[in-house]
Amino acid sequence: MQYLQQAGENDIQRSAHREAVDLLTKGLELLKTLPVTSERARKECSLYIALGTALIATKGFAASEVGLAYSRARELCQQTGTTPETSRVLWGLWVFHLTRAELQTVLELGEQLLRLAQRE
């Protein structure tokens, strides 16, 4: 799973986004075979963040798959209390909702990002 994630992130850096989506999706499938722990949740969150990035490049900012990836990552961040990833997740959700013109949600996410930045 770790190697699939690393390969997927390398593909993102090389702009091989479709390949990254495939590798990261395989990593998520493999992760489902592990017992449910906080470490698994952290790894799953990290995979979903990378997947969101690759999906933006392949399907566009407003694609429903992008929203699903970042929403799942947000749930996992809330479970684990993982703050560094939380800002990336909120930013991904903010951009997703902005491009879909869901302005009330954009405002709420912006306020959450501001509070997070002030705490940091």
Long-range contacts (C-beta under 8 A, 24 or more apart in sequence): 1-27, 1-30, 1-31, 1-34, 1-43, 2-43, 4-30, 5-43, 5-46, 5-47, 5-50, 8-47, 8-50, 8-51, 8-54, 9-50, 11-54, 12-50, 12-53, 12-54, 12-57, 15-57, 17-54, 17-57, 17-58, 18-54, 18-58, 20-50, 20-51, 20-53, 20-54, 21-51, 21-54, 21-55, 21-58, 24-50, 24-51, 24-54, 25-51, 38-79, 38-80, 41-76, 41-79, 41-80, 42-76, 42-80, 42-82, 42-85, 44-72, 44-76, 45-73, 45-76, 45-77, 45-80, 45-82, 45-85, 45-89, 46-85, 48-72, 48-73, 48-76, 49-73, 49-85, 49-88, 49-89, 49-92, 52-92, 53-92, 56-92, 56-95, 60-99, 61-95, 61-96, 61-98, 61-99, 62-96, 62-99, 62-100, 66-92, 66-96, 67-93, 67-96, 67-97, 67-100, 70-96, 83-116, 83-120, 86-116, 87-113, 87-116, 87-117, 87-120, 90-116
